[in-house]
Amino acid sequence: MEKTELVRRIKKALKYGFETHSYDDLVAGLDSGAFQMFADDDGVVVTEIRVAPQKRYLNIILVAGELETLKNMQPRLIEFGQENGCKFILGSGRLGWEKVATPGWEKRWVTHSLNI
């Protein structure tokens, strides 16, 4: 995937996430090492390691690209999380992701939002 297409897909995906991060926020987080990016020809996943009082976990900030490419990235995410002491991977997404979740992912709760 060419860089301009990758940037377009990232910006589109950011809008689905309540625009809690801007494209510039992602770049700054990647530059500082706070975020990690896993990218292939047709997909990108941006993560961060979160530290809770009892566990570390890999939080997925953004997913963009072709479904099969993204599914194939899962082993890299697992390996990275394990190497960094993470006990699980957490990701939230549109309802449609439930239909295409790979084996092992389980629906833990439903998230609702209220704009204020």
N, C-alpha and C positions, 0 to 999 in steps of 0.2 A: 504494500500500500504506500503510495507516495505521501510525503509529509503533509501536503495541503489537505489531502483526504483524511489523514489521521487527525489533524487539528480540527477539521470540520466535524468529524464523528465525536471527538472528545467534547467539543463545545455543545453539540446536540445532547449528549448524554448528561452533561452538567445541568441542563435545564430540567431534566427529570428528577434531579436530586434537590429540588427546592432552591437551587442556585446558592447552596451553602458555601461552595467553592467557585472561584472564577478560574479561568484558564491561567491567569497570572499567578493565582494562589498555588495551582498545581506545579507550575514551573518553579516557583520559589521553594515549595516543599521538596521537589525532586532535587533542586540544586543544593539545598541544605542537608539532604539525607533523611529528612523526616518522612518522606514518601518514597515508595519504590514503584518502578514501572516495569511491567512485563509486557513485551510487545513482540508480535510476529507480523508476517506480511499482511494479514487481514484482521488483526485485533489487538486490543490493548487493555490491560487491567492495571489500575493504580491502587496501591494499598498503603496502609500504615500499620505499624505495630503499636498496639495499645496495651498499656499496663494497668490492670485493675488490681485492687488490693490482694486478690487471691490467685489471679492468673494473667498471663500474657496471651494476647490473641492477635491474629492478623485480620484487620478490618479492611474490607473492600470498599474503596471510596468510589470507584468508577469502573464500568465495564463498557466497552464500545467495540463494535466490529461484527464479524461473521460468526454465527453461532458455533459451527464446528471448530473453528480456530480457537474460540474461547474455551470450549470444552477440552480441547487438547492441551490447553495451558494449565489445567488443574494440577497435574503432577509437579510442575515447577512451583506453583504456589504452596503446595503441601510441603515440598522439600525445603523451600525457603522458610516457611513457618516453623518447621521442626528444627532447622538449623539455628533459629533464633529464639528457641524456647517457648514458642507459641503452642497452646493446648488445643486451639480450634480456630477455624476461619469463620468470620461472620460477614454476611452480605445481605443487603436489602435491595429490592428492585421492584419493577412493575409486576403486576399480577401475572402477566404472561410468562415470566421466568419460572413460575411454579411448574408449568407444563413441560419445560425442557431441562429441568434440573437433572444432573447426572446422578447415578447411584451413590448413595452415602449421604447426600444432602437431605435434611429433614426440615419440614416446616415446623418452627418452634412457636411462633406467635404471629398474630396479625397486627400490623402497625396502622394506626389511623393518625391523621394530622388535622389540626385546626389552625387556620391562619388567624392571627390576632393583630 
